[in-house]
């Protein structure tokens, strides 16, 4: 399981990223811990109608649009900063 500091950094980056994709400041970030076969495997983040799932072991983020369709796969969570600057 990642440290609480790592999780906090990921949480903030995901929230910022989803907001850059259309979620508003009024939308509340919801977070769900994901368990697979009894083991922690990641977190689901929801802001407004947008969702992102962080898979810890793969360090992969899957972003879903408002219709629930897979919109983007980010292979390394650290890549979010680069993508945010390209989205503007």
Residue pairs with C-beta under 8 A, 6 or more apart in sequence:
1 40
1 56
2 10
2 56
7 43
10 43
10 54
10 77
11 29
11 31
11 43
11 45
13 77
13 80
13 81
14 45
14 52
14 54
14 61
14 80
15 29
15 45
15 47
16 80
16 84
17 52
17 63
17 80
17 83
17 84
18 29
18 45
18 47
18 48
18 50
18 52
18 63
19 25
19 27
19 47
20 84
20 87
20 88
21 50
21 63
21 87
22 48
22 50
22 66
23 47
23 48
23 49
23 50
24 48
27 47
27 48
28 47
29 45
29 46
29 47
30 45
30 46
30 47
31 43
31 44
31 45
31 46
32 43
32 44
32 46
33 40
33 43
34 40
34 41
34 42
34 43
34 44
34 53
35 41
40 56
41 55
41 56
41 57
42 53
42 54
42 55
42 56
42 57
43 53
43 54
43 56
44 51
44 52
44 53
44 54
45 51
45 52
45 53
45 54
48 66
49 65
49 66
50 63
50 64
50 65
50 66
51 63
51 64
51 68
52 61
52 62
52 63
52 64
53 61
53 62
53 64
54 60
54 61
54 77
55 61
55 62
59 75
59 76
59 77
60 73
60 74
60 75
60 76
60 77
61 73
61 74
61 77
61 80
62 70
62 72
62 73
62 74
63 70
63 71
63 72
63 73
63 74
64 70
64 71
65 71
74 80
74 83
